[in-house]
């Protein structure tokens, strides 16, 4: 009987009883594990993959049987026993998960991170080392960049001629083409759907095709075959990128529904994500709670407990989470909304500080890899997103942008170390790092006057910033004196020279957080001579990086869908089968476009992906940025 036949037979048994879930291995619908029944009656049903039964031969006459030599018989018996053990062992290894493939995959997504952002971060860290800045001295946030094994190679502290490389620089294998099915400029939902499902869809789509029908994801298909699965993000865990790996909705703003798919109402029968770490607690709280973002009164914290899931909310609970199988079923949400920008996170007291991206990544790798070993599972699939790189780009906030880029590079170092160790130990493991799109239209130059421009950008202007522009804008309250505004700008952006015109504009905008953060971002960018063409996304190709197993297959210029296809091929996933399962009873769970009313969509929290991103002040902000008087 062929391996493929056994899987088809198992699929048939599974579909007959879709609720028969094997919780121990975490397989959906007991599908890939169910072995063929060895003692099935000869006249019973035959699966399509079964070979025809051979005709029985008549037994030979007992008078014609030869007497066996006892020694030969004993040897034969021993051989049969040994063969039986071998077959039994092989059967267990093949049927427990339906296959004997073993591979780990870590997909890292640097949301909104374009090629110019990599160049910006490299020059900025070089300039810090050249200046001997406290941030790169022992005890400083980015001290590891100058340490052996820190991932930053070459001479860092040699002025503007620095040749140091970022961790990702050494891993560049190609580029990814980013357009969606309905626009040359994608959003994060369509971009992540390309990675998760291997297909192009429209902007706003969460793992649905252009016809607005659900399609299987690589995480769901990997879970189906016995892989341990995890998600790490610095956004809400229900935000577009992470959502595309476990949820299916026609509009990314249906985050209340997305949260349900994570916790309690996934159409494949049980939660698909073994470990989820990030932000977005508000979508698990009923709207009767003051901290809720939900559009209904569903209590998903209670639903999580009912489903034997554990919701963590504090840094102390995160630190106490064991790195073994007992941590499976954990949803760690350490902020009501997105996690803080890295530049703001490090400014909070240590005991209150949210876990960093590298903290959560290391924890996820520890939990999942140790459970793989404990259960002899085929491997792990982990998606890690540096979410707030994108959001700082939407704000045109250069200091916030570069700090989150470096936090992502730090996580890359940790993942690469894991990949190297796993491959050395004989476990094929690969890390892919890619962006869904570029954000902000960043240019490392800016023409400040009508005269021919000076070829320059000045990373030193960003050295002493201690706050994101959005956090600083929130501190500029109505009624502040101009002198206090100047002091806060100096503390937050490290700018000691705001002009009277700049202070007047800030003073006139007090109380309008969105306009203020735009003005603050432009003040910082002006001094660093950085240009931004948009507060949205751009359509440029983005860099593609890879380390470990089979990376040569990703070299060159690739459509974003090819990254999902690469993972599906590597893990031998059947996305079409998962898609068929999702579409068996769509009326029971899937909200069609006509049913996805505005009343069910996210309101009142940071979007960064809609026309509401800058509120009613967007036009006035751009009038300021384009004001000829600024030149």
N, C-alpha and C positions, 0 to 999 in steps of 0.2 A: 504494500500500500504506500502511495507516495505521501511525502510531507504535505504537499498542497491538498491532497485528498483528505487527509486527516483534519486540516484546518477548515475545509469546506463542510465536512461532516459536523465538526464542532460548532461552526456557525449556525447550522440548521437546528441543532439542539438548543443553542443559545436563543435563537429567535423564537422558539416555541415557548420559552419562559424568560422573558426579558427582565424579570425582577430577580433572577437567581444570581446574585452578585457574590463573588468570592472576596470578602473584605480583607482577608489575610494578605493576598497578593496585590490587592488594589486593582483588579481587572474588572472592566465593565462587562456586565452581562455574562460572566463566566465563559466568554467566547473563545479566546485563543487557547484556554487551558484544557477544555473538556476532551478527554481521550476517547478514542473509539472503544465501544463496548466489546470486549473480546469474545463474550459468550452470547452474542446476539443470535437468535434462532435463524436457521438457514432460510426459512421462508419469510423472515421479517423484512422490513423496508430497507432498501439499499440506497445510500446517498449517491448523488451524481458522480462523485469521484471514486466510488468503489469499483474495483475490477470485477469482471464477470466471474462467477464461481465456477471453478473447474469441475467437470463431471467426476463422480467417484468411480474409482476402479474396483472391481470385485476383489475380495480378499483372497490371497493365495491359499491353496489347499494345505491344511496342516500336515498332510503326509509329505509335502514337498519342501517343508521348511528345514533349513539347515540349523543344526545346533551351534550356538555361539560359544566360543572360547570364553570361560569365566573372566580371564584377565582382560580380554578385549571388551567384554561387556562392562566391566568395572570402569575401564578407561573411558569407554563411551559415555557411561553415566556421569563420570566426573566432568567430561567435556560438555555434556548437556547442561549440567548444573552451572558451570562457568559461563556458558553461552546465555543461560537464563538470567544470571546476574548481570551480564553485560547488556542484554536487551532491556532488563528492568531499569538499569541505571540510565541508559539512553532514553528510554520511554519517559522517565521522570524528568530528565533535563529538557526533552523536547516538548512534553505535553503540559508541564506546569505553566509555561508561558507560551506554548504553541510554537517555539522556535529555540534555536541555540545561539542566536546572535547576541554579542555583547559589545556595546559601544556607549560612551558618554558624550553628550552634546551640551555645550553651554553657548547659547545665543545671546550676545550682548548688543543692545540697541542704544546708541547715543543719539537721543532724540534731538533733532534740529542742529546737528553738528556737521558743518560743512568743511571743505578743505581749508578755507581761510581761517576757520576756528582752530584747526590743528596748528597752523602756522602762528596764529596769535598766541596760543598757549605756550608754544615752544619758545618764542621770543621773550614772552613775559617771564618765564621761569629762568631763562638765561640772564635776563636783566636783574632779577632778584639775586642770583648768585654773584653777578658782577659787582653789585652794590653791597654785598655782604648783609643783605636785609634780614631782620629777625625772623621772618617767615621761613627762611631756609637754614637758620642756625639751629643747633641742638635744642629740642623742645618746641620749635616752631612747627606750624601746621604742615608745611611742605618740606621739612627737614629730610624726609626720606628720599627726596629727589637727588640729594647729594651723597647718599649712603651707598655702600657696595651692596648690590642686589636690589637697589631701589627701582631699577628699571630705566633710569635715565642714563644714557650712555654718552661718552665723549666729553669734551671740555665744556663745562657749563659757565664758568666764571671768567670769561675772556671778553667782556664788553660786547659791543654790537657785532663783533665777528664770531660770536659763539657758535660752536659746531655741535653742541649737545643735542641728542635725539630724545624725543619722548618715547615712552614704552610702545605706543602704537606704530611709530615710524618704522620700526624694524619688522613689522608684521604686515606691511602693505602688500596686497596681492592683486588689487585691481580697483574697479569702481562699480557702483550700482546706479542704474538708471531709474528714476523715481516716479515718473508720471503715473497718474491713476487712469481708470477707464474713462473718466469724463472730464479730465483736465490735465494740462501739461504741468500744472503745479498741484502736487498731491497734498492731502492732509495726513495726519498721523493715523487715522482710522484706516484709510485705504492703503497706506504704506505698510501698516502692521498686518492687514489682511493679506497682502502679497507675501509677507514672510511666513505667516501662520498657515495659509491655505494654498499658497503657490498659484494664486490667480489675481488678476487685476479686477478691482471693483471701484465703485464710485466714492467720492469724498464723503465721509460720514459713515461708511459701511463698517459694521463690526462682524466680520466672518460671515458675510452674506455675499452672494454674487450680484452682478448688475441687474438681474431680474428680481432681486430682493428675496432670495431663497437661501436658507442656511447651508453652509458647506463645512465639511469636517476640517479640523485643525491638526497640525502636527503634534500638539500637546495631547489632544484627545486620542489620536491614533496611537501615540506612544504609550499613553496610560492603558489603552486597550490591550497592548501587547506586553504589559508588565513592567514598563519603565516607571521609575519614581519621577514625579514631576514637581517643579517649583517655579515660583515667580517672585522676583524682587524688583521694586520700583521706588523711585523717590516721589512719584505722583500718587494720587489716589489709586488704589489697586483696581478700581472700576474705571479708570481713565482709558482713553482710546487704545493705547499700545498694549498694556497687559490684558485688557478686556478681550482683544481679538484672539487670544489663545484659548479662552474657555467659554466665551459667550457668543450669542448670535442674536443681534438686534438690527433693525433697519436704520437706526439713527443713534449715533454715539452718545447723544444726550439722554438716552433712556437708561440712566445709571441706576435707577432703582431696580429695574429689571435685571440689569447686568449683575448687581450685587446678589440678587436671588439666585442667578445661575452659579455664582461662586459658592454660595452657602447651602442652598436647600432645594432648588428647583431645576437642577440641570436636566435637560431632556434625556440624557443617557443613563439616568437613574441614580446617580450619586455624585458627590463633588469630584471634579476631575483633577484638582490641584492639591497635591499632598502637603505643600508648604507655601504660604503666601506672606510676604513681608513688604510693608510700604505704608501709605497713608490712606485716608478716606473712611475713617470710622463713622462719619456722619451718615453714610448710606446703609449702615447696619442698624441705625437707631430709628425707632418709630417717630413719625412727625409730631407726636405729642411731646417729644423731648425738645428742649430749646437748642440742643446741639445737632439736631437732625437735618439732613438735606433731602430726605425722602419725600415723595409725593403721596405717600399713604401711611397708614399707621402700623405697617408690618414691622415686627420686632425680629430682626435677623440675628441678633445676639442670642435671643432665646431659641430661635430655630437652629442656630449653630450648636448650642448645647444639646438640643434634642437629637441632632445628627452626630453627636459625639465629636464635635469639633471644638477647639479651644481658641478663644479670642483673647489675645494679649494687647495691652494698651500702654504699658509703661516701659521705660528703658530698663528698669530693674527686672521686670518680667522677661524682657528680651535677653538680658545677660544671664538669667537663670535657666534659660531654655536648654535642655540637654541635647547633645549632638548624637542622637541615636534614634531608633525607630519609635520611641515613646513620644517624640516631637512631631510625628506625622499627624496631620489633621489640625495643624496650628495655623491660625490667621493672625498675624501680628500687624496691627494698625496703630501707628504711633503719633498720629495727628488727626484731628477732625477732618482736615482737608489734605492738600499736598503736604509732604514733609517740607521743612524749611530749606531755603537755599543754603548751600554749604557755607557761604560767607556769613550768614545769619546764625546757622547752627553752631558754629564754633564760638560765637559771641555769647552764647547762653551758658549758665553755670553747668559744670560737668555733670552734676547729679540729675539735672533736668534735660540734659542734651539727648536729642533723638539719636538712634543708631545711625551711623554713616552708611553710605552705599557699600563701602568695603566691609564694614562690620556685618551688614546683612548678607552680603555675598558669601563671606567666609562661613557664616553660620549656616546658610542654606547648603553650601557644598559639604560642610561637615555632617549635617543631619542626613542629607540624601546619600552621600557616598558611604557612610557607615551603615545605613540601612540596606543599601545595595549589597554590601558584604555580608551583613547578618542574614539576609533573606536569599542570597544567591540570585538576586534579581539581574536582569540583563543590562541595567545601567540607569543613568539619570538623564533627564532633560530639564535644563534650567534656563529660563529667560531672565536676563538682568537688564533693566533699563535705567540709564542716566537721564531721567525725565526732565529735570529742571534746567538742563543746558538749553533746551528749546524755549522754556518760558522766559529765561533771561534774554534770549534773542528777541522774543516778542516785545520785551520791554526796552530793547536797544540798550541794555544795561551791561557795559563791558566788564566791570569788575565781577558782577554776579555770574556772568557767562564764563569767565576764565576760571573762577574758583570751582564751579561745577564740572568744568572740563577736567581739571586736575583731579577732582574726586573720582571721576570716571576712570582716568588713567591709573589711579591708585588701585581701583578694583580690577583693571586689566592685569596689573602686575600679580595680584593675588590669584586670579583665574589662570594665568599662564603658568604660575608655579604649580597649581593643581594639575593642569594639563600635562606638564612635563613629568611630574611624579607618577601620574596614572599610566602614561605611556611607558615610562621606564619599568613600571611594575607589570607590564604586559596587558593593561586594559586600554584598548583603543579609545582615545579621547580627543575631541576637537573643540576649539573655541573659535567662533565667528564673531567679529565685531563689525557693525554696519549702522548707518543712520537711515532713518525713514525719509528724511529730506533735510535741506538746509533751512535755517530760519534767520530772518533779518536782512538778507542780502548784504552780509558783512564784507567790507572792503578795508584792507590794511593800508589805507591812504585816504586823505580828505583834502579837497581843494578849499582853502579858507578864504581866498580872495579871488578877484577876477584876473589877477596876474598869473603868469605861468607858475604852476605849483612847485613847491619844494618836495623832493623825493624823500619822504620821511614819515615814519609813525613812531610814537613815543610811549613805549610800554611803561616807562618810569612814572608816567602820570597816574597810573593805576595802582602803584605800589602800596599806598597807605589807606586805601578804601577799607572800611570795616563793616559795611552794610550794603545790602541790595537797595536799589532805588525804590522799590515798592515798600520795603520796611522803613526806609528813611522818610518817604512821603507820608506814611501813616503817623510819623512823629511830628510832622509839621502841621500843628493844629491851628485852627482859626484863633486869631488874637495874639499870636506870637509877635514879639518885637523883631524888627529887622536884624538887630544885633544877635538875637537868639537864633534866628534863621541862619545867619552866617556861621555861628558856632556849631550848629548841628550839621551843616554842610561840610564844615572842616573835619568834624569827627567822623561823619558817615562816609564821605567820599574822599577825604584826604585832600580837599581843595582849600587852600588858605587864601585864595585870591579871587573870590567871586566879585564880579563887577557890580556896580550900582544897578545897571540895567537887568542883570540876571536876578539880583535880589528883589528888585521891584516886580519882576514877572512872577517869582515865587510867592511874594507877599500877596499879589493879586489873585493867586490861585489857591490860597490856603482853604482847606476844606474839600478840595477836588483832588482826591488821591490819584486818580488816573492821569489827570493833566500834570500834576506835580511830578509823578515818576517819569513821565516823558521828558519834562524839562530837566530833571536831574540827570537822566541818562545822556541827554545831549550835552550838558555841561562837561561831563566826564569824557565823552567821546570826542568833543571838540578839542580838549587839551591833549588827548592821546593821538589826535588826528586819525580817528577811525570813522569810516563812513558806513551808514546803514541805508539801504534803499527801500525798506518796508518794515512794518511791524507785523508782517505775516510771514509766509513761507516763500521760498524761491524755487525755481525749477532746475537748478544745477545738479549734475551728477555728484554723488558723494563717495567718499573713500570706502573701500572694502578691505578688511583685515582678516587674517586667519592664522591660527597657530595649532599645530598638532596633526592629527590623523586626516589624510586625504585632502589637505589644503590645495594641492596642485589642481584639483578639479574646479576650483573657484577662480583661477587666474584669468585676468582680462576684464573687459567691460561686460557687465552682466545686467540683465533685467532684474529688478527686485524679486520677481517671482521665482527666479532661478535659485535664490537662496533657500526659500522654502522647499523647492523641488530637490535641492541637494540634500537637505536634512531628511526628507521623506525617503529618498533613495538610499541614503546611508543606513537608516534604521529599518529599511524595507517595510515602510508603512503603507497601508491601504486606505488612503484618504477617501476614495470613492465609496468604500464600504461604510465608513463613518458617516459620510454624507447621506447615504441611503438610510441608515439608522435614524439620523436626525429628521429625515423627511417622512418617516412612517406615520407619525401622528402629529403633524405640525399644528393642527387646530387645538390640540391640548395644551400647547405651551408657547407657540411662536406668535408674536404680535406683528401682524402685517402692517404695511405702510399706512393703510387706511385706519388701522386701530391705534397707531402710534401718535396720539394726539399731543398737542403742545402741553396740555395739562399734566402729562406723564413725564415731561422732560425736566432736566436739571435746571434749577434757577438759583440765583443768589450766591453763587460761589465762582471762583476763578475758572474761566473757560480757556481763554487764549486761543480759541479756535473759531470763534464766531464774530459776527459784526458787532457784538456787544463788548468785545475785548477792551476797548478803550472808552466805552460808554459814549455819552453825548459830547465828550470833550475831544474826540479823535480828530475832528476837523480843525479845531483850534490848536491842537498840538502840532499838526502838520504845518499850519500856517506859521507857527513859531519856528519850526525847523527850517522852513524855506524862506524865512524873512531875510531879504537882502541886507537889512541893517546888521545882521549877524556877521556879514562879511566885511 
